[in-house]
Amino acid sequence: MQLNKELATKFYKSMLLIRKFEEKSIELYSDQKIRGFLHLYIGEEAVAVGTMHALTPDDSVIATYREHGQALARGISANTIMAEMYGKVEGCARGRGGSMHLYDKEKRFYGGNAIVGGGLPLAVGMALADKMMKHNRVTIVFFGDGAVAEGEFHESMNLAALWKLPILFVCENNQYAMGTALRYSESQTNLAQKAESYKIPAHQVDGMNVLAVAEASEHAVEKIRNAEGPVFLECLTYRFRAHSMFDAELYRKKEEVEQWKSKDPLSIFKTKLEDTGIWNEIDAEKIELEVEDIVRKSVEFAENGTLEPLEDLEKFVYSTGAQDE
Amino acid sequence: MSKKNETTFREAVREAMRQAMINDERVFLMGEDVGRYGGCFAVSKGLLEEFGDERIIDTPLSESAFTGAGIGAAINGMRPIVEIMTVNFSLLALDQIMNNAATILHMSGGQFNVPLVIRMSTGAGKQLGAQHSHSLEGWYAHIPGLKVLTPATVQDAYDMVHLALADPDPVLIFENSLLYNNKGLLDTKALALPIGKASIAKEGQHITVLAYGINVLKSLEAATILEKEGIDIEVIDLRTLRPLDDETIMKSVSKTHHVIIVDEGWKTGSIAAEIMARINEQAFFDLDAPMQRVCSAEVPMPYSKHLEQSALPQTEKIVDVALSLMDRS
């Protein structure tokens, strides 16, 4: 991948935005502005940023409950994401979804699915519809290593391969299904091999390296657009923070976390830019200020948002108003 | 000009799907053995030959994935009909039905509706044992975001496919498998009674009998028997279990002052219980006697014929309960 100033700025800014947005979210959670579950993506930013780079606005995205990164990288405004986490009407799902259920029709962002593996069959259907209607679209679906143990994973792999559907499967292997390490949950810990057994081309990718992810995604998307069927990327990554805000992290050693932190996707990207001399070309200080501004404004936006009136409680259960009661 | 033809319940469902597929290229059928086999109950027989394997899709035994795929395709512009062979297997797709189909419109703040139709056979009575004899339509009616249809007549077998396809939200159609061979008159040009409207299958003065699916027919049989006893029951075909047609129910209760609910679900936590609760809330002072229920016995369905038949609502039981309610036993 030809790295230039423009691309470097885009990747760096996008990853930094996710990082800063989530660091702010932690504060807001402690302040009880954000409630419910809050699953942080910190450490995994390169996966969302690298994969999204390969998509066009017409492609479709399905993500998991740990999806702030995907939502931001897809271009959903930080304002509406923050407002969603505040439970405000101005949120990207009108405060009905929360952190785990971000949606944006304009960005073709089909949620935040909070049942592990539950988004995979949806991706099969999205892609099936595109194939039937002859749309040259790609559906990208994110899921963690934990999802690989679910039946829905295997059913979906089989259908996608059998019907040669235009899907990019992105397995974010962050080594843990909540608190259970991969070695305690899978007889075969090479997850790409599982996809290969369904005759899906599959690759393991360094998920801490945004360029590696972006390159692998571009190749994959090209094949998918050529109607060659689905592709599977296993992005090896790590979450630096706890599973959610309720996790005491009893299941992993601090040394392990520190070891992975030495591969921080922002740091290694910066080093790469320094090595190639591009770091001097991009205005890192300006990027940082811009990102901080976006985050600050998102908080203002959310703070100033409005609460849905209680009389609308039962809206959006059916499309055509309150048909049932 | 309306023209009525005699046809079977099975053919009515098939013809409805056929017409829908002719009229709307977004409609397709997907499920286990719907194509080459012709459908487990032969409902889709011949459709593969007519529409090809891109629109009549045989799926692997992956209820969760193909039901979820139906949801995804619906969100993305298609009008899928997913056939789950029987309600028993729908439990393998329950995550998709409940956590996705029923919730996505709401979770997305109204951005993404799911115009999906799921058809499945339901019911006991063929000695298929405990795992192949469920009647869980009342259970599905518990879930906000879904609509639950239970055709009893050939006309509804046809109309409900069209009603469901025209609906912007997920609709589940429960076809009692004992009804497929039933014959009746079908008018393909008739104006369908909408989702959420019950119909009066037989007018009467003394008791309101509320039923759906196959039990509408058993209730009508009971009506004939009871007529000889001088008891004139009103049989209401609920048609839709969610939303329930409270208006029609209460209107009938206010006329007859007596209620029997016939439901193949187990009594505990049944749709029959829900209907009783609603009548209690809305029409308690119209009642002259405690409401009665004819439900399935609280056992996993036994294989042995006499036990199975005894576990199910039957015409004779409806008659007995009606006689007792009118104090003529």
Interface residues (C-beta under 8 A of the other chain):
Chain A: S60 G91 C92 A93 R94 G95 R96 G97 H101 Y103 D104 K105 Y110 G111 G112 N113 I115 G118 L120 P121 L122 A123 V124 G125 M126 A127 L128 A129 D130 M132 M133 G151 E152 E155 S156 N158 L159 L162 K315 F316 V317 Y318 S319 T320 Q323 D324 E325
Chain B: F28 E54 T59 P60 S62 S64 A65 F66 T67 G68 A69 G70 I71 G72 A73 A74 I75 N76 G77 M78 P80 D95 Q96 N99 N100 I104 L105 H106 M107 S108 G109 G110 Q111 F112 N113 P144 G145 K147 P168 D169 I195 G196 R242 P243
